[in-house]
Amino acid sequence: MSEPPISVTVKLFAAYQEAYGVPELVLEFPPGTPVVAVRDRLIAEHPELDCWRDITRFGINLDFVDPQTPLQPGDEVVLIPPVSGG
């Protein structure tokens, strides 16, 4: 018997928010999925985001994390592309 999917909230910033037109998404993934899969799914849905693939950082529940960090039910995920400003 397979485990049910887990649900995470994805906060979108900069180019990711521009591509989706919303500040956050709620997505489901299989248990044990690494946070990098969130980025990969968003890029698969919006290929124009591919230029951010290698320079996006990851956060879970207000902490920066390694791309291979597994998602947990209810996590709040942020994808942080470089931003400029002054």
N, C-alpha and C positions, 0 to 999 in steps of 0.2 A: 504494500500500500504506500503510495507516495504522499509526501507531506503537502499540505495546502500552501499556496503562495503566500509570501509576506507582502505587506503594504508599506511603502515608504513615501514620505513627502519630499519632493525635490524643489528646492528654492532656486529660481532662475535669476541670473544676473547678466548684465551687459548683452553680449551677442546672443546668448541662449534665450534671454527674455525677449529680445527683438525678434528672434526667429519664431518663437511660440506665441508671442503677443499676450502672455499671462505671466504673473509673478511666481506661480508655483504649479506643480503637477502632483498628482497622487498616482503612483505606479506600483504594479505588482511584479515580483520576481520570485523565482524558486528560492527556498531557504539555502543559505550558504553562498549566494551570489556575491561576488566582489563588487565594491563600489564602482570600479572602472566600467562595469557593465552598464551603469546608468548613463555615463558619457557615451558609450558606444551605441546604446539604443537611441539616444537623442540625435546623434550624428546620422544614424541609419535613417531616421525619420526626416531629418533636415540636412542633407548632404552639404549644404553651403557652410555648415559649421565645421567641416573637416579640417580647415586651417587651424582650428583651436585644439585639435586632438592631442598634440604633444606638449602643449603649454598650459593645459588646464590643471589646476590643483583641486584637491578633494577635501571636503569637510563632512564630518558626521557629528551631529549634536554639538556644534560649536567648537569642535577640535579638528585641526588638520590631521589627515590620515593618509596612510600608504594606499596606493591604488588597489592593492589586493585585500584590503580590509573587508571582511564579510559583512553584508548588511544584516540587520536585525529588525524584527517587526517593530514598526512605529518610528524608525530612525528618521531624522530630518537631515537630508543630504543637500549639500551645496556644491555646485560646480563653479569654480572661480577662475575665469579666464583673466589674463592680464588686462588691466584698465589703466587709462591715463587720465590725468586731470591736474588741476592746480588749485 
